[in-house]
Amino acid sequence: MSVTLENKNVEKRAGNTPDAKVEFGLLDPRTLLVETNVRAEANLTPRFLKSIRDNGVLSPILVQRTEQGLRVRAGQRRTLAAVEVGLEAIPAMIVQGDEDQIRRLREQVAENDDRQGLRHADYVAAFEQMSLLGVSVVEIANTTGHSTSDVKAALTVAKTKKAKAVQAKYDLTLDQAAVLAEFENDTEAVEALTEIAMKSPDRFAHAAQQRRDGRDAAARLAEATKALADAGIKQVTNWNAEVKDNKAAQELQQLQSGEGKTVTPEAHAICPQRAAYIGTSHNGDIYTRHVCLNYKAAGHKLNHAKANDTRTEQEKETARAERAEVITNNKAWKSAETVRREWLAQFAKRKTAPKDAANFLAGSLTADTHSIEKASLGAHGLACEWLGLRTTGGWGSRQALSDLIAKATSARALHIALVLALAAIEERTGLHTWRRSGSESRYLRALEAWGYNLSDVEQIARGPQENSTACTEKKADALTSTASPQQPEAKVANTVKTTSPATDRDEQPAKTGVDSTNAAPAKGQPAPNPTKGKPQTAGNTTGAKPEPGKRQPVKPQAEKAASAPQPVKA
């Protein structure tokens, strides 16, 4: 069936004379001739095939009448997809053919160049309207070819005024906009994360998680502060000035009553000199230290003589700075661990392993045997979690893994084995990992090559960056054509001055803001330059080797820029 229309407004453009008559019809795609196309591959993705199967071909293809038959000139991908899914008829615009190959190529390039996909903000608007019309999340996902997680993210953004406005302006991804929705009431966080999304998208997940952790820490701090206020206890805000350097003040655990009894917080409740300090431990936990601001006036005695601190002021300040750095890096590591394990859980869903998976597994069987054995004794709990196996541990977990492997293809079975090894290595990591440069070099380099974006603190555990060209080639070779996390841009490690371990307790007021390692630059300041801060071979600018066995803590971006070598002026 076809309809012929006459074009009375024919113009000659670029040497082409359009046909005065254009015929439209429904054609059987199996009978059409598909000529050579500028596209090297049709790229018939599952999502595209599903769209053609569910909705048919919505835009007519361009077909030319030739001596050999009807030949597709524009719409090769739609035609092949229609054949693939079994459509019997597709709409077409039919014109008289010619042998002008230059024209054919020019038209094919123009048609593909001029196509513009929907913006992420357009998806938000479309899914929102479908939801308002009563279409469920699952139905929206099934009919549009998007994942349910994408649809949920879009609907979350649609409900938040600030995130929706920012996404419409900058066209952030659905995932990024959904994160902004979490911070709807925190304007500073939205602005900082938006800037990171635009300038350093590979840092976005880590920056967002640090914001979440900082928010949670602030909530715990507020709760502890309120508990002190409700109990009528004065809060010490500067431990060094009010307690450590104050000869009259002392922590309760160092005191005893006049009768020689231990002074507990409960027994000290009636003392007019009672106070308490809320601090942050080396692993980021909030703690409370009860003190007496004038223990002699209160009638208390020391358990033992108070040792004199013989350190100089500069040594004290250095120790405090080191301590603050430890707390900052520990917070950064805990945030990075959350992001990394979420990424690994998605990585575990792949149907095939990366090309170099066998090499990594072979290395793990020799270098990580203790970790693998320990994970096996624990019934591979973390691996089961990543693989989506709901088990209670022990024999049940092993049986679930055996059943999963029995049903898997050879490619999937290799990937499951890789997940088991990765989970075993991951379980041995912790706050201690970042304290020694290169402590998990093989593991983190592999994750980086497979598409994971390392945070600054993870780059310490990875060690100095490899040659950028070799690293890029390795990453491209490792990634397969199967669905996997997005490949990141190359990053460089930050090698900074080493410090010695600090004590387990903080001597600074608790800080609950975001780790400045991944914070966005302040207004009016230039964005961090990713080309700066590349590691030296020896770890410093003087050629001296760093002391072995000591960690290399992360410094804030501003400090890195300030400490970078400056060019000598003529």
Sequence and secondary structure as in RCSB ss.txt:
>XXXX:A:sequence
MSVTLENKNVEKRAGNTPDAKVEFGLLDPRTLLVETNVRAEANLTPRFLKSIRDNGVLSPILVQRTEQGLRVRAG
QRRTLAAVEVGLEAIPAMIVQGDEDQIRRLREQVAENDDRQGLRHADYVAAFEQMSLLGVSVVEIANTTGHSTSD
VKAALTVAKTKKAKAVQAKYDLTLDQAAVLAEFENDTEAVEALTEIAMKSPDRFAHAAQQRRDGRDAAARLAEAT
KALADAGIKQVTNWNAEVKDNKAAQELQQLQSGEGKTVTPEAHAICPQRAAYIGTSHNGDIYTRHVCLNYKAAGH
KLNHAKANDTRTEQEKETARAERAEVITNNKAWKSAETVRREWLAQFAKRKTAPKDAANFLAGSLTADTHSIEKA
SLGAHGLACEWLGLRTTGGWGSRQALSDLIAKATSARALHIALVLALAAIEERTGLHTWRRSGSESRYLRALEAW
GYNLSDVEQIARGPQENSTACTEKKADALTSTASPQQPEAKVANTVKTTSPATDRDEQPAKTGVDSTNAAPAKGQ
PAPNPTKGKPQTAGNTTGAKPEPGKRQPVKPQAEKAASAPQPVKA
>XXXX:A:secstr
 EEEEE S    BTTB   SEEEEEEE GGG EE   S S     HHHHHHHHHH   S EEEEEETTEEEEEE 
HHHHHHHHHHT S EEEEEEE    HHHHHHHHHHHHHT     HHHHHHHHHHHHHTT  HHHHHHHHT  HHH
HHHHHHHHT HHHHHHHHHH   HHHHHHHHHTTT HHHHHHHHHHHHH GGGHHHHHHHHHHHHHHHHHHHHHH
HHHHHTT EEES HIIIIIT TT EEGGGEE TTS B  TTTTTT TTEEEEEEE TTS EEEEEEETTTTTTT 
EESS        HHHHHHHHHHHHHHHHHHHHHHHHHHHHHHHHHHHTT SS  TTHHHHHHHHHHHSHHHHHHH
HHTTTHHHHHHTT    STHHHHHHHHHHHHHS HHHHHHHHHHHHHHHHHHT STTGGGSTTTTHHHHHHHHHT
T    HHHHHHH S   HHHHHHHHHHH  SS                     SS  S    S  TTS    TTS
    TTSS   TTSSSSS    TT       HHHHHHHS      
